[in-house]
């Protein structure tokens, strides 16, 4: 149930990003403004998590400890780089960027097949092929639309 709910919220969020960044029909916020809003959202979520851990563990959590910075700090940097690329991609070509961004689950399935040697059923292979075909068709249609 959780993956389904996540996909629904992710779809709504991606559509909202396209509307927020659309200068013609949407709100027309700039990329930097959206990145600041994302940063503030993550800050509020981080403060909430810090308070939760303080209440649960009865001691303060130190996010700046060396072992925390090595793993979670590096992961946070990569997450922020991903947000930057996402926002600029959505601002330039939302109709092409949204399906590409949403295909991360297919990339995860392919990588798990390659590196973790997970077995896939024929129906799962068909789903992977269908998603990749859909992304290619969207890319071609976007390219043809620009030629007109």
N, C-alpha and C positions, 0 to 999 in steps of 0.2 A: 504494500500500500504506500509506503514512504517514497519509493522511486516515482510512482505515478503522481503523487501530490507534488513532489519536487519538480517534475517535468511541467506540470501545470503552472506552478509559480514561476519557473524559469521562463516559460513561454510568455507569460504576462509581463514579466520584467523586461524581457528582450523587446517586446512590442512597445512597452512604455519608453524604453531607451530610444527606440527609433522615433517616437513621437516627440520626445524631449529634445532630441538633437536635430529634428527636421526644421530647417530655417524657413521653409515656404509654408507648410501647413500646420506645423506643430509649435512648440514653445520656442524653439530656436536658441536654446542655451548653447554656449560655446563648449568646446571640449574641455577646456581647463575648468570651467564652472562645474561641469559634470564630474570631473575627477575630484574636485574639492568636495562635492556632495558625497561621492563614494567614500572618500577618506573620512569625512565626518560620520557617516553611517557606520563604518568599521570601528571608529573611535568609540562611538556610543555602545556598540556591541561588545567591544573589548572592556569597557568600564563595567557593563552589566555582568560579563563573565568574571571579571576580577572580584566584584562584590559577591557573586554567587560562590566562588571558590573560597573567599574569605569567610563567609558564613558556614559553608560546608566543612572546610578543613580547620577552622578556628585558628588559623595563622595566615599571615600575609604571604601572597605568592610573589616571588621575585622573577619577573620576566627578563631581567637583565643578567641573570646568572649565566656563566660561560656555557654550560651544557645546553641551556635553553636557547641561547643566541646561535649556537652552531646549527641546530636543527630548525627550530621554529623561526628564528630570525632570517635564515636563508630562504625558508619557505615563504615567509611574509614578503621578502623582496621579490621573489618570482611571482607571487600573487599580484603585487602592485604593478610589475612590468606587464603582466597579462591584462590587467585592467586598463593600462595606458593603451596598449595595442587594440584592445576591444573597443574602447571609446572612439579612437580615431578611425577604426574600420567601420563602426556603426555610423559615424558622422559622414564618411565619404560615400559608402555604398551599403546602406542597411539591407536592401533586398538581397544582396549577395553575401554580406557578412553574417547575417542572422543564421541561415542554414549551415554555413561553414562552422560557426561557433557552436551550434547545436549538435554538430557531428562529433563532438569530443567523446561521446559514449561509444560510437563506432570505432574511433581510434583506440579507445581503451580495450574494446573487445578484440581488435586485431592484435594489439600489443600483448594482451594476455594470452592469445593463441600462440604468438611467436615466442615470447619469453617464458611464460609460465606453462606452456604446453597444455593449455586447457582444451578439452574436446568440445566441439560444437556440433549441434544437430544440423541436419539438412535445412530445416526451417530457419535456423539461426543464420546459416550461410546465406539463405535467400533474403533474409531481412537486411543483412550487411550489404549485399549486392544491390538491393532495392534503394537503400539510403544513398549509397555512393552514386548510383545511376541518377537519382533525384538531384543530388548536388551538382553533378555534371550538367544535367539538363537546365537547372537554374542558372548555372554559369554561362552556358551557351545562349540561353534566352536573354540574359542581361547584356551579353556582348552584342547580340543582334539588335536589341533595343537601343543601344548606343549608336549603332550604325545609321539608324533612321534619322 
